[in-house]
Amino acid sequence: MTQIQHTLVLLKPDALERGLCGEILRRFEAAGLRIGGVRWVRFDVPLLNRHYAELRAKHPAVFARARRFFIGKPVMAVRISGVNAIAKVRALTGPTDCLTAPAGTIRGDLSSDSVATADAADRSVQNLIHASDSPASARRELRLWFPGRSGG
């Protein structure tokens, strides 16, 4: 069944530092998805705590790494819409670890930081992008990043 969905993508600080925003957004648009909103935001502690609440509860050490990586750095929050947008964005993004991300995905083509390398350095993996993983996550995350916007 096809349905129009709305989802959140965060272009992480490493994507911004490497100048990859245009290329990443181009891939979503080329796949037939629509950019419905963009915000430049610097992560602060309250936003990080709300966005990664589940990670904070389940994996405190990983959350601490994310906190060190994100706090005070810019991210680009993007509201993306389209037919089955959540699954399509996830497929275009690829798995968390670039070593298992297939060629043709954002992480497979553009990321070079592996989970093992990040773990060894006691830091967050720099994998360019966050994408909502379910309709419930997309709704919750869109409310955080695009407050007052309907249809999320």
Residue, then its C-alpha position, 0 to 999 in steps of 0.5 A: m500500500t502506498q501512502i504519503q508519509h512525513t519523516l525527519v532526517l538530520l544531517k549531522p555535523d560531519a555531513l555539514e563539515r564535509g559539505l555533503c548537504g547538497e549531495i544528500l538532499r539531491r539523492f532524496e529528491a532524485a528518489g521522488l521525495r519532497i523537502g518540506g522544511v529545513r532548519w539549521v539548529r545547534f544541539d543543546v542538552p535539552l534537545l539532545n535529551r529529548h531526541y535521544a531519550e530511548l538511547r539515553a535509557k538503553h545505552p548510557a555510554v553510547f548516549a554520552r558519546a553522542r552528547r560529546f559529538f553533538i552539543g554545540k554543533p550545527v545540524m540540518a533538520v530536514r522534513i521529508s515527505g513522499v510515498n512510503a517516505i520512512a522506508k524509502v529514506r531508510a533504504l537510501t541512507g543505508p545501515t548505521d555502519c558504513l562497512t555494511a552499507p551497500a554501494g548506492t546508499i548515502r552511508g555506503d558511498l559517502s561515509s568512511d567511519s565504522v562503528a568499530t573505529a568509533d568504539a575504539a576511539d570512545r566516540s560517536v560514529q560519524n555516519l553523516i545522517h539520522a533518519s526516523d526508523s518508524p512512523a511513531s519515531a517520525r511523528r515524535e521527532l518531527r514534533l521536536w524539530f518542527p514544532g507547530r507543523s501539522g501533518g507530521 
